[in-house]
Each structure stands twice: as structure tokens, then as C-alpha cells.
């Protein structure tokens, strides 16, 4: 059965923590593709989000050389908050006989019980949780119980049915976060080697992380 990874995020900006995680999960799980799904209106975020056209441009530049990576714009097309459950329902309708794996960092997974209609997610997709620096899989509570009852014992189980399993996969841990990148770029610190150079060039050209009153640097 075909098996695709769904990697949602604000990608403001996309960085090597996202890219390396998606790459390792695609290899280890032999995913047919990874669809990056940039969020339209993140339901949780208080800070202003960079316009979707700029986030898309950065994402497209970052994945241009990797044929197994594609962008899925459905959340940008939908008005209102971007709920993952709606995204998975629409992907399930489009791909009725494909295994769908929602790829999540451990921090995102631990946040799951705050997501809209989160209990429905496993009806539409598998959950694949990548270890993120500093996080441990929960053993107790709502998520601990959920893991116990749905956890896979082998990767191949992800292709045996279209949804409903939880798989935990360790990935190379890169301590990069978009929030920290935005903060350091505003403080004048170059993010070289934390994100692709072509993404940095877009950041410089669009001034998207400059404070409104700041002088901005031109692309060299
Ligand atoms: P922000 O700091 O703005 O919240 P972020 O860097 O956490 O951003 P998001 O776009 O919110 O990135 O995250 C999208 C997905 O990528 C989430 O599932 C998150 O857990 C995962 N992720 C983010 N950073 C990393 C990282 N360094 N390593 C592995 N996964 C990551």
C-alpha cells in the first residue's frame, strides 16, 4: 500500500530541524512522499505570522532539490483556523486507499490534547512521532494510555492499514526552532547553517523578520 507523510507546521521560517526530520522519516519509514502542509492561521500562535506567500516561497526553495518532498497548500486555501483534523479528513477523502502518516515532533505530540477534535486524528491517519531534543515519550496520562493501545512494534505495520497506529521514531536531534531563529535574526545574528542559504536570501530580500523601525540589510 502507498504510504505518505504529512508534515504540518507554520514554517516561519522552515529550518534544518524540519528538513532533516522529514528526510530521516521518509527514509526510515520508506514513505512514498512527504507533503509539507503550511498552516494558514495557526490556532495556537499569538505572535503575527509571516504572510503565507513568503512562507511558501521559503518552503519551496528549501525542498526544491528533494523529489520526495512536495508542498500541499490546502490549509492556505481554507478560510478560518487551520485545524489538522480538517486537513486529514480532506486528505483521507482524496486518498482513500493510501496509508497517511501525520509526522509530529515530540513537542507537538505532547500538545495534542489541546488540538481541536484531536481524538478523531487516528481515525484518519497514523501518528508518527519524532523525538525532539529534550522530550521523552509519555508513559502515563491521556497520551501514555493512547500510546500503549496504538503503538506499533514494527514500521511495516504502517502499510498494513491506512490509519490508527502510533509510531515513535528517534531522529537526529537538531536544536533549531523557528521562534529562536526569528528572535536571533531580529537581533542581527546570521542563521547560517541552521537553515538553507536560499531561505536566508529570501528572508533578507523580503525583510520579513526585521522590526518595522529597523534598517534592513540588502541581499549580497
Ligand atoms: P515555532 O518555534 O514557531 O513554534 P517550530 O520550529 O517549532 O516553530 P513549526 O513550524 O511550529 O516549527 O513545527 C512544525 C513541526 O515541526 C512540528 O511537528 C514540530 O514538532 C516539528 N519541529 C520543529 N522543530 C523541530 C526540530 N528542531 N526537530 C524536529 N522536529 C521539529
Boltz pocket constraint, residues with backbone or C-beta under 6 A from the ligand:
constraints:
  - pocket:
      binder: B
      contacts: [[A, 8], [A, 9], [A, 10], [A, 11], [A, 12], [A, 13], [A, 16], [A, 17], [A, 18], [A, 21], [A, 103], [A, 104], [A, 105], [A, 106], [A, 107], [A, 108], [A, 109], [A, 130], [A, 131], [A, 132], [A, 133], [A, 172], [A, 174], [A, 175], [A, 176], [A, 177], [A, 178], [A, 179], [A, 180]]
      max_distance: 6.0
